[in-house]
C-alpha cells in the first residue's frame, strides 16, 4: 500500500460563534475566535491518499491531477474567502477547523474514488501550533 500526501495552502477568515448566543457567551466558549470582526489564518491542507501504483505508470495518481482535484473542489472555493459567509459547503456549520476538515473530506472523497484512489487522511494546520487531522472510520 502506497501513501501519498499533497500539501496545498489557502488563506481565509472565519468567526466561531452561535447566532443564538450573546457575544459574551460566544467569547466565553470560543474566546478570541468569536471576534465579531472575524479573524484569519494561513492554512495548510495535507491530503493523503492511498492505494496501489498503476503497473503501467508506476504512479498511484499523477500529482498534477491530485492537485487539480483539490484546487477545484476545495482551495479555489476557500482561498481569500470568509468561511462563514462565502463558502457554500460550510453554510449552516460552525466554522471550526474540525468542521472544515470533515466537510473538505466530503468534497474530495467521491472524485478520488472515481479514479480508484482512496482518501486516507486530511490534516489542516491553521497555525504552527494547531493541526487538526481527520480519518473517516
N, C-alpha and C positions, 0 to 999 in steps of 0.2 A: 504494500500500500504506500503510495506517494502522497505527501502532504506539501502543498504549495501555498505560500502566502504572498498576497499582493497588498502593498500599502498605498492608500490614497489619502489626500488631505482635503479638508474643506473648512471654511470659516462661517460661523453662524451665531446668531443671537437667540436668546430664549429667556423665558421667565418661568420659574417653577412656582405655581400658585393654584389655588382652587378659587374659582369665581365667587362661590357662595360664602367664602371665609373673608373676614376683615383683613386689612393689611397687617394688623397686629398679629392675628392668628397665623397668617401666611409666614410672617417673619419668624414667629416662634417655631414653626415646623421646618421651614426651608431656609431660614437665615438670609444672608445677603443674596442668595439665588432667587429670592422673591422680589427683588428690586422692581418697583413699578415702571422704571425707565429701562428695563432689560439689562442684560449683560451678555458678553460673548466669549467664545472660545475659538482657538485654532485647533480644530480636531484632527486626529489621525485615525483612520479606519484601516484595520487589518482584516483582510478577508482570506480565510484559509479554506481551501478546497482539497478534496482527496479522491483518490481512485487509482486506476492502473494506467500507465502510459500506453498510448496508441502504438502498436507494434510497427506501424509504417513510419511514424514520425518521431517516436521516442518521447513525445510530449503528452502530458496529462491534458493540458489545454494551452493553446497559444496565448502568451501573456498579453498580447495586444487585444485579443478577443475578450479575455477576462477583464482587462482594464476598460474596454468599451462598454461591456455589460454593467460594470459597477458605476462608471461615469453616467451612462444614460439613465439607469434605474435609480441612482442614489445621489451621486455627487452633484450633477447638474441641477438637481431639484433642491439641494440643500445649501450649496455654496453661496455665501453672501446673502443669505435669507434670514428672516425671522422665523424660527421653527414654529412658534405658536400661531403666527398669522399667515405665513406664505407657503407652508409645506402641506399639501393635501393629505399625504399619508399619515400626518401627525394630528390632524384635526380631531378634536374631542378627547385628546390624551394629554396628560400632564407631560410637559416637555423635559422629562428627566432623561438622562443618558441611558438609564435602564430601559425605559420605554422606547427610546430611539433605536437602540441596538436590536430589540425584538422586532420592531417594525421594519428595520432595514433587512433583517433576515427574511421577513415575509416578502419583501420586494425582490430579493435575489434568488430565493430557493428555486422557484419554478423555471426561470430562464436558464439556470445552471443545470437543473435536472433534464431539461430538454436536450442538452448537449451531452448527457450521460455523466455529468460531474456532480459529486455530492458536496454540498456546503457542510464543512466540518465545524468551523467556529468563526465568530466575529469578535473583534476587540475594538473598542473605541477608547482612545486616550483623549480626555478633554483637557488635561494638563499633564505636566510631567509627574504629578503625584497621584492622579486619579485615572484609573484604567478599568473599564468595565468589559468583561468577557461573557459571551453567550454561546452556549452549545445546546441546540434543541435536542432534548432527550425523550 
